Amino acid sequence: MRFTLLTGAVLLVSAQANAAIEQQLTQCAGITDKLERLVCYDNLAASIQATTVTNNNTAPIAVAPIVTPAAPPAAVATAAPVATAATNVEDNFGMEVKRVQENTTDKIYLNVESIAEDAYGALKITFTNGQVWKQTEGRKFNLKVGEKVFIEKAALGSFLMGTESRNAKVRVKRLK
């Protein structure tokens, strides 16, 4: 009989504590300012941890109510530049790549200085400016010393080499 009475009392107090927590959560959720809402949730979590009393591993007994302090005028004044900086960041979001692409070259023209072939038949081309590029595809690509070629950007950071006189291109990577 005592055990039943004690269990009923604990459940009643626990239900009231949960109702108080739910009410405080809805109060915090109703706050429109993000920083004040976060402070409200933090205060709620701190009060639950600080004031929850457990008795022999039973449910919590009491929860203290939360009082959210009003923000001082100085805090509001300093929050305004942060808000403008945040909107500036939002305005620039996704445009970084576009700005980098505006300042880059997509295609260069080079003159072939020498051509070497490795054991697998891939070309190793040295250009007059000192750059060395290697063919990464296994298909045949005819090239002559002194010929003018272009190297252009392709998908996923790869590069294609070709000539203006024909429509064929071959995938290459830079060695030096």
N, C-alpha and C positions, 0 to 999 in steps of 0.2 A: 504494500500500500504506500509506504513512504517512497519507495523507488518510483512508482508510477506518478506520485505527486511531484517529486523532484524532476522527473523527466518532462512532465507537462509544463512546469514552471520554466525550465530551461528552453523548451521549444517556444513558449510564448515570448520570452525575452528575446530569443534569437529572431523570431518573426518580426518583432518590433524593431530590432536593430537593423534587419535587412530592409524594412520599410524606410527607416531613417536614411540608410545609405542610398537607397533608390531615389529618395526625395532630393538628397544632396547631389546625386549624380545628374538629375534632371535640372537642378539649379545651375550646376557647372555647364551643362550642355547648352543652356539658354544664354550664356554669355557670348556676345558677338566678337569681342576683341580676343585674338588668338593668345596673346601673352597672359591676359587675365584669366582666360579659360584654363590655360596650362597651370597657372599658379593655383587656381581653384582645385584642379585634379590632384596636384602635388600635395596641397594642404589636406585634402580628403584622405589620400593614401597615408600621409604622416599621422593624421589623427587616428586612423584605424589601427595602425601599428602601435601607436603610443598608448592608446586608451583601451585597447581590447584586453579584457581580463578573462583568462581561461581558468576553469576550476576542474582539476583532475581530468584533463584532456577532453573536456566537454565543449560545446559550442560557445561562441563569444557571448558575453553578457551585456556589455554596454558600449555605445559608440558616442563620442562627443560630437556636437554639431559644429559645423564649419562656418566661420565668419570670414567673408572675403573683404579685405581692406580696399578702400578706394585708392586709385593710383594718384600720386601727387602730380601737380601741374608740371614739375620739372621733368618727370619721366615721360609725359606726353610730348613735351617739346623735343626731347631727344629721340623719340620714336618716329617723328616725322621724316628726318633725313633717311632713316633706315627704310621707311616705306617707299620713298622715292627711289632709293637705290634698288630695292626689290623690284619695283616696276620696271626700272631700267634693265635689270637682269632678265626679266621676263620678256621685254621687248627684243633683247638680243639673243634669246634662246633659240638655237637651231641655225643661227646665221653665221656662226663661227666658220663652219665648213665653207659656206658660200663666199665669205670674205677671203679665206685662204685660197679658194679656187680662182677668185678674180685676180690675184696677184701672182699666179703661177703660169708657167708655159706648158702647153699641152703637147707641143710638137717641136722637135729640133731637127735641123738639117746638118749632116756631117759628111766629110769626104773620107773615103776608105784609104788608109795608109798601107795596111798589110792584112792578109788573111791567112789563118792557120786552121787546120782541121784536126780534131782530136781522134782518138782511137774508135769512137763511135760514129764518126762522120759529122759531128756538130761543129759549126763554124765558130772560130774565135777571132773577132774582128777588132783591129786596132785602128783608131781614127786619128786624123791629123792633129786634133786638139789633145791627144794623150789618153783619151778614154778607151777602155777595153770592154767590149760586150761579148757575150757568149749566147749562142743559139740554144734554146731549151727544148725545142720540138725536134722530133726525129725525122721530119720530112726534108726533102732536098730543097735548097734555096741557092740559086746561082747568083754569084756576086763577083765583081772584078775590082782590082786595085784601081784607085782613082775615081771610082764611081761615086756619085752623090746619092746618099740615102737619107731617109728620115726615120726618126724613132719617136713614136707617139705613145701617150698613156693609154692603157687599156683597162679592162675591168679588174677589180680586186688588187690593185697595185702592181699589175704586170705591165709590160711594155711590148709593143709590136714594132718591127723594123720592116721597111719596105722601100720601094723606089717609085718615082713618079711615072716612069716609063711602062710599068706593068701593074697589074692589079693584085699581085700576090704579096702577102705579108707573112712574117715568121715571128714567133714569140721569142724574146731575148731577155737576158738579165745582165745588169752591169757588174763587172768584176773589179774595175779600177777606174 
